[in-house]
Amino acid sequence: MESLTDKEFEILFKKYFVPLAAYCTRFVKDTEAAKDIVHKSFMNLWEKRTALPDKKNIPALLYKIAYNLSLNYIRDNKKFFSQEEYPNVEEENSSADEDIQASQLEAAIVETIKLMPAKSREVFIMSRYENLSNKSIAEKLEISIKTVEAHITNALKMLRKKIYGTS
């Protein structure tokens, strides 16, 4: 059993509050209710902080707590939901794991992008998030297309290394 420190809890809160709120909003269709659910999820985690089996699984645990609290919210407020709005529990359970993995992957990508050299980061964001062509990026930054390609190649190598542990 591992215990969660105040600092570790604060880091988790800052890292996962927004993704968890977005996740819960999918179910409860109410941003404020989703935020309340996420707060309750973190309170539950805080209460269990001294008896955590493994710190690596805390994000999954948070998503599971938030998911269950979202279902409780829907159950307790069912008069406000039409029948079509109820989530399909089997479908949502399988997609909950996928959502957790996607959230963890996105967090790893964001962290890796932060660690990239400034120019590679700028080129990568323009390419992958702004969907600009290599030619457009080269023109905007006044660099050659080959330089743009080199920055993207380096950025992708960093991502592969972080995500897959390879180069």
C-alpha positions as CSV (number, residue, x, y, z in Angstrom):
1,M,0.0,0.0,0.0
2,E,1.3,3.4,-1.0
3,S,0.3,6.8,0.4
4,L,-0.4,9.9,-1.7
5,T,1.4,13.1,-0.6
6,D,-0.2,16.5,-0.6
7,K,2.1,17.6,-3.4
8,E,1.3,14.5,-5.5
9,F,-2.4,15.1,-5.0
10,E,-2.1,18.7,-6.0
11,I,-0.3,17.7,-9.2
12,L,-2.9,15.1,-10.0
13,F,-5.7,17.7,-9.4
14,K,-4.1,20.2,-11.8
15,K,-3.4,17.6,-14.4
16,Y,-6.7,15.7,-14.4
17,F,-9.4,18.1,-13.3
18,V,-10.2,19.5,-16.8
19,P,-10.0,16.1,-18.7
20,L,-12.2,14.5,-16.0
21,A,-14.7,17.3,-16.2
22,A,-14.9,16.9,-19.9
23,Y,-15.3,13.2,-19.5
24,C,-18.1,13.5,-17.0
25,T,-19.9,16.2,-19.1
26,R,-20.4,13.5,-21.8
27,F,-22.6,11.6,-19.4
28,V,-24.4,14.2,-17.3
29,K,-24.7,16.9,-20.0
30,D,-24.2,19.6,-17.4
31,T,-20.8,21.3,-17.0
32,E,-21.4,22.5,-13.4
33,A,-22.7,19.1,-12.3
34,A,-19.6,17.5,-14.0
35,K,-17.3,19.8,-12.1
36,D,-19.0,18.8,-8.8
37,I,-18.6,15.1,-9.7
38,V,-14.9,15.6,-10.4
39,H,-14.5,17.4,-7.0
40,K,-16.3,14.5,-5.3
41,S,-14.0,12.1,-7.2
42,F,-10.9,13.9,-5.9
43,M,-12.4,13.9,-2.4
44,N,-12.9,10.2,-2.6
45,L,-9.4,9.7,-3.7
46,W,-8.1,12.0,-0.9
47,E,-10.0,9.9,1.6
48,K,-8.4,6.7,0.2
49,R,-4.9,8.3,-0.2
50,T,-3.3,6.2,2.6
51,A,-4.5,2.8,1.2
52,L,-3.7,3.1,-2.6
53,P,-2.5,-0.2,-4.0
54,D,-0.4,1.4,-6.8
55,K,0.2,5.0,-7.6
56,K,0.6,4.3,-11.3
57,N,-3.1,3.4,-11.5
58,I,-4.4,6.5,-9.9
59,P,-5.6,8.1,-13.2
60,A,-7.6,5.0,-14.0
61,L,-9.0,5.0,-10.4
62,L,-10.0,8.6,-10.8
63,Y,-11.8,7.9,-14.1
64,K,-13.6,5.0,-12.6
65,I,-14.7,7.0,-9.5
66,A,-15.9,9.8,-11.8
67,Y,-17.7,7.4,-14.1
68,N,-19.6,5.8,-11.2
69,L,-20.4,9.1,-9.7
70,S,-21.7,10.3,-13.1
71,L,-24.0,7.2,-13.2
72,N,-25.2,7.9,-9.7
73,Y,-25.9,11.5,-10.7
74,I,-28.0,10.4,-13.6
75,R,-29.8,7.8,-11.5
76,D,-30.6,10.4,-8.8
77,N,-31.7,13.0,-11.3
78,K,-33.5,10.7,-13.8
79,K,-36.6,12.9,-13.9
80,F,-34.4,15.5,-15.7
81,F,-33.2,13.0,-18.3
82,S,-35.1,11.6,-21.3
83,Q,-34.7,7.9,-22.0
84,E,-32.4,8.5,-24.9
85,E,-30.0,10.4,-22.7
86,Y,-29.2,7.5,-20.5
87,P,-25.8,6.1,-21.3
88,N,-25.4,2.6,-22.5
89,V,-23.6,1.1,-19.5
90,E,-21.9,-1.8,-21.4
91,E,-20.8,0.5,-24.2
92,E,-19.6,3.2,-21.8
93,N,-17.7,0.7,-19.6
94,S,-15.7,-0.5,-22.6
95,S,-15.2,3.1,-23.8
96,A,-14.2,4.3,-20.3
97,D,-11.0,2.3,-20.5
98,E,-10.4,3.7,-24.0
99,D,-11.0,7.2,-22.7
100,I,-8.5,6.7,-19.9
101,Q,-5.9,5.5,-22.3
102,A,-6.6,8.4,-24.7
103,S,-6.4,10.9,-21.9
104,Q,-3.1,9.4,-20.7
105,L,-1.8,9.4,-24.3
106,E,-2.8,13.0,-24.8
107,A,-1.1,14.0,-21.5
108,A,2.1,12.2,-22.7
109,I,2.0,14.0,-26.0
110,V,1.5,17.4,-24.3
111,E,4.4,16.7,-21.9
112,T,6.6,15.7,-24.8
113,I,5.7,18.8,-26.9
114,K,6.7,21.0,-23.9
115,L,10.1,19.3,-23.9
116,M,10.8,19.9,-27.6
117,P,13.2,22.5,-28.7
118,A,11.3,25.8,-29.4
119,K,11.5,25.7,-33.2
120,S,10.6,22.0,-33.4
121,R,7.6,22.5,-31.1
122,E,6.4,25.5,-33.2
123,V,6.7,23.5,-36.5
124,F,5.1,20.4,-35.0
125,I,2.1,22.4,-33.6
126,M,1.6,24.2,-36.9
127,S,1.8,20.9,-38.8
128,R,-0.3,18.6,-36.5
129,Y,-2.7,21.0,-34.6
130,E,-3.1,23.8,-37.2
131,N,-3.0,21.4,-40.2
132,L,-0.7,23.6,-42.2
133,S,1.3,22.1,-45.1
134,N,5.1,22.0,-44.9
135,K,5.2,24.6,-47.6
136,S,2.9,27.0,-45.6
137,I,5.0,26.5,-42.5
138,A,8.2,27.1,-44.4
139,E,6.8,30.3,-45.8
140,K,5.5,31.5,-42.4
141,L,8.7,30.8,-40.6
142,E,10.9,31.8,-43.5
143,I,12.8,28.5,-43.5
144,S,13.2,25.8,-46.1
145,I,10.8,22.9,-46.6
146,K,13.7,20.5,-45.8
147,T,14.2,22.3,-42.4
148,V,10.4,22.0,-41.7
149,E,10.6,18.2,-42.5
150,A,13.7,17.9,-40.2
151,H,11.9,19.5,-37.3
152,I,8.8,17.3,-37.8
153,T,11.0,14.2,-38.0
154,N,12.8,15.2,-34.8
155,A,9.5,15.9,-33.0
156,L,8.0,12.6,-34.1
157,K,11.1,10.8,-32.9
158,M,10.7,12.4,-29.5
159,L,7.1,11.4,-29.4
160,R,7.8,7.8,-30.4
161,K,10.5,7.6,-27.8
162,K,8.2,8.9,-25.0
163,I,5.2,6.9,-26.0
164,Y,6.7,3.6,-27.2
165,G,10.1,3.7,-25.5
166,T,11.8,3.5,-28.9
167,S,13.6,5.9,-31.2
